[in-house]
């Protein structure tokens, strides 16, 4: 697993990183994203955006709690028109996530970021899965089933999950979307090293998952996935958001 990362909590640092993002290739996708926060959706708040830039072999942790709207409106060092918001809204730049629903709902309703170019690995896994497709899988199960981690890396990954859940989240199941009873551990500043590692380790595994699922997708199922991604993103425009409803959220669309 790749654990090299930078914490981005100043506008000068962010401006340099945004400029670097815009130099990366789009095919295959370069950018893999995950958001962390409390009650992640329109009713909660975003603390961090983890961006793994595969060509750079590095994860960039953008501190939204510290930067606020400047996380999205700060111009790059190379162009005043290039911001994190413009990058997220550019349909020509693919952004790979696992279950985009809560992330896109939070981005749209809190910061007016209208994400485009979304690739959803949860739907790709479902589309390429043999057998029943009634329920979608969570990220933890998908990583265990497909990421092909060595025994040593799997132990490190599992131990990080277990320790973070026990220390910061009262042992609630983070991967299945169950919220802790207390305020988000991600509100702490400076962020504990355990939470930094937690924020890095999953997103670095997304490229491997993308390669596995993309190789298996038939044209028919690729079209179905694209259509469902569109509707998932559209959930953020609805007056009431149902994406966090446990039973509804785990049902497959096909």
C-alpha positions in Angstrom: 0.0 0.0 0.0 1.2 3.5 -0.8 1.1 5.8 2.3 3.0 8.9 1.1 0.7 11.9 1.7 0.6 15.6 2.1 -1.9 17.5 4.3 -3.1 20.6 2.5 -4.2 23.3 5.0 -3.0 26.6 3.4 -4.2 28.3 0.2 -0.6 28.6 -1.1 -0.1 24.8 -0.8 -3.5 24.1 -2.3 -2.8 26.4 -5.3 0.3 24.3 -6.1 -1.5 21.0 -5.8 -4.4 22.1 -8.0 -1.9 23.1 -10.7 -0.3 19.7 -10.4 -3.7 17.9 -10.7 -4.4 19.7 -14.0 -1.2 18.2 -15.5 -2.3 14.6 -15.0 -3.6 12.3 -17.7 -7.3 11.4 -17.9 -7.1 7.9 -19.4 -6.8 5.8 -17.4 -8.1 8.0 -14.5 -5.5 9.7 -12.4 -7.6 11.0 -9.5 -9.3 8.8 -6.8 -11.3 10.5 -4.1 -12.8 9.9 -0.7 -14.4 12.4 1.7 -14.4 12.3 5.5 -16.6 14.2 7.8 -19.5 14.1 10.3 -22.9 12.8 9.0 -21.5 13.1 5.5 -24.3 14.5 3.4 -26.2 17.8 3.1 -27.0 17.8 6.8 -23.5 17.2 8.0 -20.1 18.7 7.2 -17.0 17.8 5.2 -13.7 17.7 7.1 -11.3 16.2 4.6 -11.1 15.4 0.9 -8.6 12.6 0.2 -7.3 12.7 -3.3 -4.9 9.9 -4.5 -3.1 11.0 -7.6 -1.9 7.7 -9.0 0.8 9.1 -11.4 2.3 10.9 -8.4 1.9 7.9 -6.1 0.8 10.3 -3.4 -2.4 11.2 -1.5 -3.3 14.8 -0.9 -5.5 15.4 2.2 -7.3 18.7 1.6 -8.4 20.1 4.9 -11.9 21.5 4.2 -12.5 22.2 7.9 -9.6 24.6 8.0 -9.9 26.1 4.5 -13.7 26.3 4.2 -14.9 27.6 0.9 -11.3 28.5 0.0 -10.8 24.8 -0.5 -12.9 25.0 -3.6 -12.4 28.6 -4.8 -8.6 29.0 -4.5 -7.0 29.4 -7.9 -4.1 27.3 -9.0 -0.7 28.8 -9.5 -1.0 28.5 -13.3 -4.5 29.8 -13.9 -7.1 31.8 -12.0 -9.8 29.8 -13.6 -8.6 26.5 -12.3 -9.8 25.6 -8.8 -10.7 22.5 -7.0 -14.3 23.3 -7.8 -13.7 23.7 -11.5 -11.8 20.4 -11.5 -14.6 18.5 -9.8 -17.1 20.0 -12.2 -15.1 19.2 -15.3 -16.8 16.2 -17.1 -13.6 15.6 -19.1 -11.6 14.8 -16.0 -12.6 11.5 -14.5 -12.9 11.3 -10.7 -13.1 7.8 -9.2 -15.1 7.3 -6.0 -16.7 4.4 -4.1 -20.4 5.1 -3.7 -20.6 8.7 -4.7 -24.0 9.4 -3.1 -23.1 11.0 0.2 -20.0 12.7 -1.2 -21.8 14.4 -4.1 -24.8 15.3 -1.9 -22.5 17.1 0.6 -20.4 18.8 -2.0 -23.5 20.1 -3.9 -25.6 21.2 -1.0 -22.9 22.6 1.3 -20.4 24.1 -1.2 -22.4 24.2 -4.5 -20.0 21.9 -6.2 -21.8 20.1 -9.1 -19.6 17.1 -9.6 -19.2 15.7 -13.1 -17.0 13.0 -14.5 -17.8 10.7 -11.7 -16.8 7.0 -11.8 -18.5 4.9 -9.1 -16.6 1.7 -8.2 -19.5 0.4 -6.1 -21.6 0.2 -9.2 -18.8 -1.2 -11.3 -18.3 -4.0 -8.8 -22.0 -4.8 -8.9 -22.1 -4.8 -12.7 -19.2 -7.2 -13.0 -20.2 -9.5 -10.1 -21.3 -13.0 -11.0 -24.6 -14.1 -9.5 -27.2 -12.0 -7.7 -27.1 -8.2 -7.9 -29.8 -7.4 -5.3 -27.4 -5.6 -2.9 -24.4 -3.4 -3.3 -21.2 -4.2 -1.3 -19.5 -1.8 1.1 -15.9 -0.6 0.5 -14.4 -2.8 3.2 -15.8 -6.0 1.7 -14.9 -5.0 -1.8 -11.3 -4.4 -0.7 -11.1 -7.7 1.1 -12.6 -9.6 -1.9 -10.8 -7.9 -4.8 -7.8 -5.8 -3.8 -5.4 -8.7 -3.7 -3.5 -7.4 -0.7 -0.5 -9.4 0.6 -1.1 -11.0 4.0 1.1 -8.4 5.6 -0.7 -5.4 3.9 -4.1 -7.0 4.7 -3.1 -7.2 8.4 -2.0 -3.6 8.4 -5.1 -2.4 6.7 -7.4 -4.4 9.1 -5.5 -3.3 12.2 -5.8 0.4 11.1 -9.6 0.0 10.6 -10.0 -1.8 13.9 -8.0 0.6 16.0 -9.7 3.7 14.5 -13.1 2.3 15.1 -12.3 1.4 18.7 -10.5 4.6 19.6 -12.6 7.2 17.7 -15.9 5.8 16.7 -17.2 3.5 19.5 -16.7 0.5 17.3 -19.4 1.5 14.9 -19.2 0.1 11.3 -17.7 3.0 9.4 -17.7 1.2 6.1 -21.4 0.5 6.2 -22.3 4.1 6.8 -23.3 3.9 10.5 -22.6 7.2 12.2 -21.0 7.4 15.6 -23.0 8.8 18.5 -20.5 11.5 19.2 -19.2 14.4 17.2 -16.8 13.5 14.4 -13.3 12.6 15.3 -12.3 14.4 12.2 -13.1 17.7 13.9 -9.9 17.4 15.9 -7.0 19.6 14.9 -4.2 18.7 14.6 -5.6 15.4 13.3 -4.2 12.3 15.1 -1.8 10.2 13.1 -4.2 7.3 13.2 -6.9 9.3 11.4 -4.4 10.5 8.8 -3.4 6.9 8.0 -7.1 5.9 7.9 -7.8 8.7 5.5 -5.0 7.6 3.2 -5.1 3.8 3.1 -8.5 3.1 1.4 -8.1 5.7 -1.4 -4.8 4.3 -2.4 -6.4 1.0 -3.2 -9.1 2.4 -5.5 -6.9 2.3 -8.7 -6.4 -1.5 -8.3 -10.2 -1.9 -7.9 -10.8 0.3 -11.0 -8.5 -1.8 -13.1 -10.1 -5.0 -12.1 -13.7 -3.9 -12.7 -13.0 -1.8 -15.8 -11.4 -4.9 -17.5 -14.6 -6.9 -16.9 -17.2 -4.3 -17.9 -19.0 -5.1 -21.1 -20.4 -2.3 -23.2 -23.9 -3.2 -22.1 -23.1 -3.0 -18.4 -20.8 0.1 -18.9 -23.9 1.9 -20.2 -26.0 0.8 -17.3 -23.3 1.9 -14.8 -23.0 5.3 -16.5 -26.8 5.8 -16.3 -27.0 4.9 -12.6 -24.1 7.2 -11.8 -26.0 10.0 -13.4 -29.1 9.2 -11.2 -26.9 8.9 -8.0 -25.5 12.4 -8.6 -29.0 13.7 -9.2 -30.0 12.6 -5.7 -28.2 15.7 -4.4 -30.8 17.9 -6.3 -33.8 16.4 -4.6 -35.6 18.3 -1.8 -35.2 15.3 0.5 -32.1 13.1 0.5 -32.6 9.4 0.9 -29.1 8.2 0.1 -28.3 7.5 3.8 -31.4 5.3 4.3 -29.9 2.0 5.4 -32.2 -0.4 3.4 -32.5 1.8 0.4 -28.8 2.6 0.3 -27.8 -1.1 0.1 -30.3 -2.1 -2.6 -28.8 -2.6 -6.0 -30.4 -0.7 -9.0 -30.7 -3.8 -11.3 
